Amino acid sequence: MKKVLAALAIVFALSLSAFGQGEPSRAPGRAFVTAYNHWAVQVASGNAATGTQTIQLKQGMVNLTDGRSINPFNVNAPITIDIGANQETVTPTSVSGCGSAAIPGQLPTCAITASFSFLHGPGTFVTSGTFGLQEAINDCASPVQPTKCGMVTVAGDFNGTDTTLFNSVLSPTFSSGATLPGAIAATVTIEDLRSFPPRYWAPEPSAVILIAAPAAPTLGVVTGGLSSGAYKGTEAYVDCRGGISLDSAESAATATTTGVTFPSPAATAGACGWLPRLSTAGGSGNEILAASPLTSANCPLSTLLPASSIPACAIGATATITAANPSNTAKPSVESNAFVSYTPQPFSGAFPAPFVQNYPFGIFVATATLNASNADAAQIGPIPAGYFNKLGASWDLCIKGATATQAAGSLLTVNVNIANEYAQSPVTVSTLAFPTQTQAAAGTFEGCVTLQTSTTGSSGKFWASTPDGPWVNFLNTVPATQVVTADASAAASSAVNLTKQIYLSVNLQAANANNITGPIINSVSITPRQ
């Protein structure tokens, strides 16, 4: 059957070349898979042996059904070669010279290296090995496109099936943010309209492995408009969905200067960008984001991040900070939420959110002992601007955490905070204060709080409640030691700008001077309620 389909695809591709344009391949924010399945290229010079060999194609650029010209060849895009007994589908291990149109009278330059099981001579046809799916994904995610798109639509005429195609195309984990496949896993959602309700495939963390903090930078000095003084800085990675790693160690202080440069941290698996943070003049520490938001005036911005993500410098690009001293900007994260790898995962009947909603067990680390103090134990975000800006909409935030011990008379409090920049002027939207609890050994606390927008816009507010039952806190070895609490908010939260990017953090507090050791968030999720 696949041979027949491949042959029909070739015939249709050649028909389109002869009779003109057909269905569109792109619309604002979207690519249509079917339009990427009707192309065919002939082999100019085939493989003389099986195994790893290189073939030359007569051209690297192809015309889609609407006349758009693209290069369909990539190391993540399988190709089907031949239409007879020697037909096979292979994934290129290298591609070169395919990014420009063939020049009449000159030798072809598009070379494809792969492992072949059969011989394929001149004139053999090459077509998409994924019925256009991978080519559409690559075209949609490519940073060289004038306008990137976020969704690839699979319609009812798509020839692939979940078993034979979707699993093979979508199951690989793309972990290198420095290459196109790394960005694909994090920026493109696939909409499958072959059944109702529609099925969506969106990138989610594929392993509980976080990006390590980068090495401490060595800052350079330039002339600029900063206050004259010595500066220190730190850097953090941004993953392909906008998660932020822990900051590097602090740099040494610069000489007295009015401008600084940050070298890019080294490329690392999962990183699609990075952030520079700068001290005040005098190098007093407590670095804050060097500019908020970062712009191309600070550094070449990463094109691998989705539009909803925080602006970040491209890996390999130097950042130069010469503007007025930073103020009212983001502080370093105390918990990392930057993952090394993502893979597309299915969502049936519900369009997935444009940020990570479910943080799995094991990514957050225990904070220091709490004693009449508080500390952020988890963070979610960045959450795109406007996501919460819906009057009366509500979300369930569910948390499970633990403590190593709670001294006699300990008062554990869980605060839910939001801010437009992480840790910058946070607003408390819910407080859950447990009664006195004594735990000489490990304990657990868990529950869900519902957050509902009571005011939208630049002065947005939340109303918190616990309609599904109280939170519990208990000694693991004696579950009957439960103490319970519920949100006791008597009014909506203070204001926060819901038209801007949001960070949500889970803050743990010892409300008195009795030690709580090893407080940790084990898992957290946020899901729309209505």
N, C-alpha and C positions, 0 to 999 in steps of 0.2 A: 504493500500500500504506500509506504513512504517513497518508493521509487516512482510510483505513478504520480504522487503529489509533486515530487521534485520535477518530474518531466513537465507536468502541467504548469508549474511555477515558471519554468524556463520559457515555455511557449507564451505564457501570459506576459512575461517580462519583455520578450521580443515584440509582442503585439503592441504593448504600450509604447515601445520605442518608435514603432511605425505609425501609430494612430494618435499619438499625443498624450495629453495629461489626463489623469484619473483622480481618484480619491485623495484628499489632503493627508499629508503625513503629520502636520503640526497644526495646533490651534493654541491660543494663549494658555500657557501653563500645562499643555498636554501634548502627548505624541500618540499616534494611532498605529498599532502594531501591524495591521494588515498591509499598510502602505510600504512597509519595510521588507515585505516578503517577495516582492515581484521584481527582482533584479537577477541578472546572471552575467558572469564574466567568464571568458574563455582562457584556458591555459595556453601560454606562449611556449614555454619550455617545461616539460614534465619531469618526473622523477625516474631515474634509470634503475633504481633499486628500492626495495622496501626499507622500513625502519625510518630513522630520522633523516629526512631529506628536505631540500629546498626546491620549490617550484616557482616559476615566473608567470605572472598573469599579464594578459594583454593591457589591462588597465586597473588602476586602484580605486578611482572614483566611479560611482554609479549614480544614475538618475532614479529617483523614486517616482511613484505614480503621479505626483503633482509637479514634477520637473525639478525638485530640489536635488542638489548633488551632494553626496556624502561619501566618506570613506568607511565602508562597512567592516573593515578588517581590524581585528584587535586580538590580543592574546587571551581575552576572556570570551571571544565570540566564535563558537564552533561553526565550521563550514561543511557543507555537503558537496562532495566532488564526484562527478560521473553520474550517469543515469541508468547504467546497465548492471551486469553481474559484478562489476568492480566498484559499485557505488559504496562509499563509506563517509562517515561523518567524523571529522578530526578537529581538534582544537589547536590552533597555531601556538607554537612556543616562542616564535618571534615573527615580527612583521616589519618590513622596511620599504621605503620608497613608494608607499601607496597613497600618500596624502595629496597628490596633485594629479591633474588630468594628463592622460597620455598625449605626447606631442607627435603629430604625424611625421613619419620619416625617421623617427628615433626609436631606439630599442626600448622595450618596456622596462620599468624600474621596480614594479611591485613584486616583492619577493615574500613568499610565505614558507616558513619552516614548520614542519609537523612530523609526527610519526605516522607513516603510511603503511597500510597492510597490502595495498595493491599498487600496480603501476598505472600512471595516468599520463597520456601523451598529449601533444599539442591539439588544441581544438576542444578538449574536454571542458564541459561546463562546470562552473563553481557557483553554488547558491548558498543562501542562509541555511545554517544547520539548526536554527531554532525557530524557523518559520517567521523570522523578523523580530522576535521578542528581544534578543540580546542587542541587536542593532538599534532598536528603538530606545532601549534603556541607555545605551552608550551615547546616542545622539541627544537624548533628553538631559543627561547628566554632564555632557561635555562642557567644560568651562570656556571653550572657544566659541560656543554659540552666542549670537548677539543677545538672545534671551533664553536663559535656561528654563526648563520646565520641571514640574514636580511630580507629574503623573503620567504613566504609560497605560493606555487603555487597550484591553484585549476584548474584541467583539465576538459575536457568535460565529463568524466565519473563520475564526482562528483554527488552524489544523492540529495544533499540539494538544496533548492531554496532560493532566496533572502528573500522572505516573511517569510518562516517558519524557516529558519536557520540563514542566515547571520544577520538578524535584531536581533535575540535573542543572538547570539554569540558576535556580534560586538557592539551592542548598549550600554551594560553596561559601565559605566565610571569607570576606574581603577584609584584610587587616592592615593593608598598607595605604595610609592616607596620601602618600606621595605620588600614587599612580591613579589613573582613572578608575579602575575597579574599586579602590578603596572609597572613593567618593560616591560611586554608584550605590553601594550598599547603604549609604547614609542619607541620600538625598532624593531618591526616587521611590514613589509608591506605585504599585501596580494594581490597576482596577480590572477585575475579571468579570465581564458582563455576560458570561456564557450561562449563568444560572441566576435565579432570584431567591433570596436577596443577593446582591452583588458580593463578591469576595474580594478583599483587599489584602495585599502583601506589603508590609512596611518593615523597615529596618528596626531591629531591636538588638540589644546586647546578646552576643552568642556565647559568652563565657564570662565567668566572674574573675576577670583579669583587668586590672586598672593600669592606666599609663603611669609610669613612674615619673616623679618630678625631674625636670631637666637639671643639668649641671649649672652651677652658679655662673652668671655671665661676667665678662670683662667689659666694662663700659668704656666707650671712647668719648672724647670731648670735641665739641664744635662751638662755633659762635652762634648764639641765638638770643631768645628773649626771656629765658628763665632768670630768676633771681640769682645773682652771683653767689656761688657757694660750691661746696663739695657735695656730690650726690652718690647714693647707693641705689641698687636696683635688684629686682628679682624677675624671673620669667616663669610662665606656666604654659603647658600645652592645652590646646583645645581639640577635642576629638571630633569625628566627622558628623556628630549630631549636636555639637555645641557644649558637651560636658567639659568641665575644666579640671585639670589635674591639680595636685598640690603645687605650691610654688617652689622654686629652686631655693637653695641657700642664698644668702645675701651676697652681693658683689662687694669687692673692696671699694673704698671711697675713691671718687675721682679727684683729680686736682681741681682747684677752683675754676669754675666754668659757667657759661650761660646756656649751654646746650649739651646734650648727651646723645650717644648712639648705642643701641643695643644690638649685638650680633644675634643672628637666629640661633636657637638651640638646634642640636643635631636632629635630623629626621629620625623618627621612631615609629614603630607599628601603631596604627590607629590615629596618629596625630595629623590633623588637617590644617592646623594653624597654631599660633602662639600669641601670648599676651605679654607686653612689657609693663612692669610696675616700677614706680620711681618714688624715692623718698623726697622729703622736703629738703630745701637748701640746708646744708650742714650735715646731711646724711644721718638724720635721727632715727631712721628705721620706719617701721609701720608703713611699708610701701602701699601705694594706692595706684589704681589704673592710670597710666600716664596720660591718657586722654579718654573721654567718655562721650560718645563712642569713638573708637579708633576710626580714622579716615585715611584715605590715600595720601593725605599730607604727612601722615606719620610713617607709613610704610606701604608697600604694595600689599593690598588685602588678599586674603585667601579666596580663591574662586571655587574651592572644593566644598565649602560649607553651604548648607541650605539657606535660603533667604531668611528663614525665621531665626537663624542662629545669631549669636553675638558676633559683631565684626572682629576679625582677628588678622594678624599679620600672616602672610604666606610663609610656609616653611622654606628656609633658605634666604629670606629677605631681611635686610637690615632695617631696624626702626630708628628714626631720628626724631628726637623730642626737643623742639626749640621754642615752643609756644609758651604762653604764660603758665605759671606754676599750676599744677593740677589741684583741683579742689572738688569736694562733694562727689567723689568718684569711688569706684568699687575697691574693696579691700580683698586681700587674698582669701581663698577658700580654706576652711579648716578641715573639710572632708572632701575627698576627690569623688567626682562622678564622671570621670573620663575613662571610657572603655577602650581596650585594645582592639576589639573586633565586634562587628555587627553582621547579622545575616537577616535577609528578609523572612518574615514570619507571617502566617495568615491571620486575618481578622475577618470573621464571617458576619455580614450584615451591618457592620458598624465601621464607619470611616475612622482610622486610627488618628490619634492626636499627633501634632507635629513636634512632639518632644517625647523623651522617655518618661513613661508613666509608672512603670513598675521596676523598682530597684530590688534586685534579688538578694537573698541572704548572703552575707559575707563581704559586701563591698565597703561597708562603713567600719571604722575602727573605734575602739573604746576611747572615751575622753578621760581626762585626768579626774582624780577624786573631786567630788563636789562637796563644798562645805560653805554654806551661805553664799554660794556662787552659782553661775550658770555657764553653759557652753553649748554651741551648736553641735549636734550629733549626726545630722544628715541634712542634705540640701537637694532640692529638685529645681532644675532649670539650667539654662534660661528657658522660660516659658514665653512664647511669642507675644508681642504686643497685641492687645485686644482679645486674647483668648478668654479672659475672665470678664470682658466688658459686655456682659449680657444681663440685663436686669431680671432678677428672679431665678436665674440659672443656678444650679447647685452641683457640688462635687463631693464625693466621699473620699476623705483622706484616712487611710487605714495604716496603722503602725503597730509593729511588734518589736519590743526591745527587752533589755535585760540589765540587771545589775549584779555585780559580784557579791556585794554585801550592802546592807543598810543598817547603820548603827541604831541603837535604841532611840526611838523618838524621831527618826528620819522622816522628812516630809518631801517626797518626790513630787515635782511639778513638771508637766509637759506643756511647753508653749509652742504654738504654731505661729511663725513670723513670716511676713512677706516684705519685700523691698524691691525697688526698681533696679538697684545695683546690689549685688550680694553684700550683706552685712553693713550697708550704708543706710542709716536711719530706719531700721526695721520697725514695722508696725505689727503688734501682736493681735492676731485675729481670733485666737482661741487659747484659753488657759484651762488645763485639767489638773487640779491640785488634789493629790491623794492625801488621805488622813495618815496619822502616825503609823509607821510600819517598822518592825524589827526583823531583820533577816541576817543571821550569822553566816548564811551560805547563799548560793546563787538564787536569784528570783527573776520573775518575768512580769512585764506589764504590757498590755495590749488593748486596742480599741479602735473605733472609727469615729471621726467627727465629720459632720456635714457642714460645708461652707456654702453659703448662699449670698449672691450679690444683692445688697440692699440699695446701693447707690452706684451708678456707673460713671464713666468719664474720668477726668483728671483728678477728681476728688472721690474716687471709688471707695466703697466700704463693704465689709462682709458681716453677715450675721451667722454665728456659729451655733450648732446644736448637736445633741447626741440622740437622735430619734430611734436608733436601733439598739439602744441599751447602754448601760454604763461601761466605763473602762474598769479593768481589774488589775490588781497588783498582788502577787502572791509568792511565797517561798516554793521553789520547784519541788522539793521533797515533801512538802505538806501543802497541797493545793487548797486545803480548807482555810489556810491563813489569809484568805482573800480580804483585801480592802478595795472599795470601789469609789469611783468619782464620775462626775458628768460635767459637761461644760455649763458653767453658771453665768454666762454672759448676760448682762442686763441691758445691754445696748449694742449697737453695731460697732465695729472696730473704728479706729481712727482712719483717716483718709490715706489712700495711696493711689498713684496714677495708673489706672487700668488701661490707658491707651498706650503705655510704654511696656517694655519688656519687664517680666516679673521673675524674681527668685523667691522660692518658698523654702524655709528652713525649719527643722524640728529642733527646738532648743530644750535641753534638760536642765533642771534647776533643783538645787537643795534649798528649800525655803527657810532653813534654819542652819544652825552650826553643827549639825550632826552628820558625820561623813556618809556619803554614798559613793562606793568604790566601783570602778569598772563599768560606768554607765555606757550603754551602747544601743544603737538602733540596728536591729537585725534585718528588717525589711520594711519597705514603705511603698505605698502605691496611691495614686490619685486617679479616680475614674468619674466620668460624668454621671450624675444621678438623674438629671432631667434637663 
